Amino acid sequence: MDAKERIARRVAQEIHPGTLVNLGIGLPSLVANFIPAEAGVFFQAENGVIGMGARPPEGMEDRDLTDAGGGFVTAVPGAASMDSAMSFGLIRGGHIDLTVLGGLQVDARGRLANWMVPGALVPGMGGAMDLVTGAGRVIVAMQHTARGTAKIVPECTLPLTSTRRVDLIVTELAVLAPTDQGLELRECMPGVTVDQVIEATAADLILTVQD
């Protein structure tokens, strides 16, 4: 499987039955493909839908049924639509159990930067600032490096999305957890060694696993 699928499959293991989950644009949206329908998980998008299902078969797309990034989705039984005010009220009110977001950088203190590269790329903040602040748990799903450059760094050089510490970072190489003591390496992906993770990471790691 490719890196994105590996990440999405691993994040899916963190999602418990009966929870309300927000999936960010891009890679995080793939997570829904690996959650069984019978798990009773409801996926929310900040554009105003609860109960998103997987992407529809080609030719069955409904332009009125999309995720926050404009990608076509399906609706599961019991799904609901709402305006943005209600949707963000759920997020800001602390009613989202878990959010899965992409990342441009995460630093050793677990702070996320994911909404712009000054002078080069401004994908926009979307609901990320509200989600990182308001969701019960925050998982960053991203590739470990970008064009050979580490994305897990001692200090973010890009504008922060929030000063709140995220709960977990899942990449194609590893699962890491920011803690009061530092960034813990909790798990290496199958076939990946501790040394490979260390080499691809600019921040210092606390090793809680061994090869």
C-alpha positions as CSV (number, residue, x, y, z in Angstrom):
1,M,0.0,0.0,0.0
2,D,1.1,3.6,-0.5
3,A,2.1,6.0,2.3
4,K,-1.2,7.7,2.5
5,E,-3.2,4.5,2.8
6,R,-0.8,3.2,5.4
7,I,-1.4,6.4,7.5
8,A,-5.2,6.3,7.0
9,R,-5.4,2.7,8.0
10,R,-3.4,3.3,11.2
11,V,-5.4,6.4,12.2
12,A,-8.6,4.4,11.7
13,Q,-7.5,2.1,14.6
14,E,-7.7,5.2,16.9
15,I,-11.4,5.8,16.2
16,H,-13.8,4.2,18.6
17,P,-17.4,3.1,17.9
18,G,-20.1,5.7,18.6
19,T,-17.9,8.7,18.3
20,L,-18.3,12.0,16.4
21,V,-15.2,12.6,14.2
22,N,-14.1,15.5,12.0
23,L,-11.9,14.6,9.1
24,G,-9.7,17.3,7.5
25,I,-9.2,17.8,3.8
26,G,-6.9,15.6,1.8
27,L,-5.2,12.6,3.5
28,P,-7.4,12.6,6.6
29,S,-10.5,12.2,4.5
30,L,-9.2,8.7,3.5
31,V,-9.7,7.5,7.0
32,A,-13.5,7.0,6.5
33,N,-12.7,4.3,3.9
34,F,-11.3,2.1,6.7
35,I,-14.1,2.4,9.3
36,P,-16.8,-0.3,9.2
37,A,-20.3,1.0,8.7
38,E,-21.5,-1.0,11.7
39,A,-19.0,0.8,14.0
40,G,-21.6,3.6,14.5
41,V,-19.0,6.4,13.8
42,F,-20.4,9.7,12.5
43,F,-18.1,11.8,10.4
44,Q,-18.6,15.6,10.5
45,A,-17.4,18.2,8.0
46,E,-17.4,21.9,9.0
47,N,-19.3,22.9,5.8
48,G,-22.4,21.4,7.6
49,V,-22.8,17.7,7.3
50,I,-22.8,14.9,9.9
51,G,-22.9,11.4,8.7
52,M,-20.5,11.4,5.7
53,G,-19.8,8.1,4.0
54,A,-17.2,7.0,1.5
55,R,-16.8,8.6,-1.9
56,P,-19.7,7.6,-4.2
57,P,-19.2,5.4,-7.3
58,E,-18.4,7.2,-10.5
59,G,-21.5,8.7,-12.0
60,M,-23.4,8.8,-8.6
61,E,-21.9,12.1,-7.3
62,D,-24.3,14.7,-5.9
63,R,-22.9,18.2,-6.1
64,D,-24.9,19.1,-3.0
65,L,-23.2,16.5,-0.9
66,T,-19.5,17.2,-0.4
67,D,-16.9,17.4,2.3
68,A,-15.2,20.6,3.5
69,G,-12.7,20.4,0.6
70,G,-15.4,20.0,-2.1
71,G,-14.8,16.3,-2.5
72,F,-17.9,14.1,-3.2
73,V,-19.1,12.0,-0.3
74,T,-22.1,9.8,0.4
75,A,-24.5,10.1,3.4
76,V,-25.1,7.2,5.9
77,P,-28.5,6.5,7.4
78,G,-29.2,9.1,10.1
79,A,-27.1,11.8,8.4
80,A,-27.9,15.4,8.9
81,S,-27.1,18.7,7.2
82,M,-26.9,22.1,8.9
83,D,-25.7,25.6,8.4
84,S,-22.1,26.7,9.1
85,A,-23.1,28.4,12.3
86,M,-24.5,25.2,13.8
87,S,-21.5,23.2,12.5
88,F,-18.9,25.5,14.1
89,G,-21.1,25.7,17.2
90,L,-20.5,22.0,17.6
91,I,-16.8,22.4,17.1
92,R,-16.3,25.4,19.4
93,G,-18.6,24.0,22.0
94,G,-16.4,20.9,22.4
95,H,-18.9,18.4,21.0
96,I,-16.5,16.8,18.5
97,D,-14.8,13.7,20.0
98,L,-11.9,13.6,17.6
99,T,-10.5,15.5,14.7
100,V,-7.9,14.2,12.2
101,L,-6.0,16.9,10.4
102,G,-3.1,17.2,7.9
103,G,0.1,19.0,8.8
104,L,2.9,21.0,7.3
105,Q,4.9,20.9,10.5
106,V,4.6,19.6,14.0
107,D,7.2,20.6,16.6
108,A,8.7,18.9,19.6
109,R,6.0,20.4,21.9
110,G,3.2,19.0,19.7
111,R,2.2,22.3,18.2
112,L,0.7,22.1,14.7
113,A,1.3,24.3,11.7
114,N,-0.9,23.4,8.8
115,W,-2.5,26.4,7.1
116,M,0.1,28.4,5.2
117,V,3.7,28.7,3.9
118,P,4.3,32.5,3.8
119,G,5.0,33.7,0.3
120,A,4.5,30.3,-1.3
121,L,1.3,28.4,-0.2
122,V,-1.8,29.6,1.5
123,P,-4.3,26.6,1.5
124,G,-6.3,28.4,4.2
125,M,-7.1,27.7,7.8
126,G,-10.6,26.3,7.1
127,G,-11.8,25.1,10.5
128,A,-8.4,23.9,11.6
129,M,-7.9,26.6,14.3
130,D,-11.3,25.9,15.8
131,L,-10.8,22.1,15.6
132,V,-7.4,22.0,17.2
133,T,-8.8,24.2,20.0
134,G,-12.2,22.6,20.5
135,A,-12.0,18.9,19.6
136,G,-11.7,16.4,22.4
137,R,-8.7,14.7,20.8
138,V,-6.5,15.8,17.9
139,I,-4.6,13.5,15.6
140,V,-2.2,14.8,12.9
141,A,-2.1,12.5,9.8
142,M,0.8,13.5,7.5
143,Q,3.8,12.2,5.6
144,H,7.0,12.2,7.7
145,T,8.9,14.4,5.3
146,A,8.3,16.7,2.3
147,R,10.8,16.5,-0.5
148,G,13.3,15.1,1.9
149,T,12.8,17.8,4.5
150,A,11.7,16.8,8.0
151,K,8.2,17.9,9.0
152,I,8.6,17.0,12.6
153,V,10.9,19.7,13.9
154,P,12.3,21.2,17.2
155,E,10.3,24.4,16.6
156,C,7.8,25.3,14.0
157,T,9.0,27.8,11.5
158,L,5.6,28.1,9.8
159,P,2.7,30.0,11.4
160,L,1.0,27.9,14.1
161,T,-2.5,26.7,13.8
162,S,-3.0,26.6,17.5
163,T,-0.8,26.6,20.7
164,R,-2.6,23.6,22.0
165,R,-0.6,20.4,21.9
166,V,-2.0,17.7,19.6
167,D,-2.5,14.2,21.0
168,L,-1.0,12.0,18.4
169,I,1.0,12.2,15.1
170,V,0.7,9.3,12.6
171,T,3.0,9.1,9.6
172,E,4.0,6.4,7.2
173,L,7.0,5.7,9.4
174,A,5.8,6.0,12.9
175,V,3.3,6.9,15.6
176,L,4.5,9.7,17.9
177,A,2.9,11.3,21.0
178,P,3.8,14.7,22.3
179,T,4.1,14.7,26.1
180,D,5.2,17.0,28.9
181,Q,8.7,15.4,28.7
182,G,9.0,15.6,24.9
183,L,8.1,13.7,21.7
184,E,7.7,10.0,22.3
185,L,8.2,7.4,19.6
186,R,5.4,5.0,20.4
187,E,5.4,2.8,17.4
188,C,7.3,2.1,14.2
189,M,5.3,1.1,11.2
190,P,5.8,-2.4,9.9
191,G,9.2,-2.8,8.2
192,V,10.5,0.6,9.6
193,T,13.3,0.7,12.0
194,V,13.9,3.1,14.9
195,D,17.0,4.5,13.2
196,Q,15.0,5.3,10.0
197,V,12.5,7.3,12.1
198,I,15.3,9.2,13.9
199,E,17.0,10.0,10.6
200,A,13.8,11.4,9.1
201,T,12.9,13.5,12.2
202,A,14.5,16.8,13.0
203,A,13.2,16.9,16.6
204,D,14.7,14.8,19.4
205,L,12.7,11.7,20.3
206,I,12.0,9.8,23.5
207,L,12.3,6.2,22.5
208,T,9.7,3.9,24.0
209,V,10.0,1.2,21.4
210,Q,12.9,-0.8,20.1
211,D,13.5,-2.7,16.8
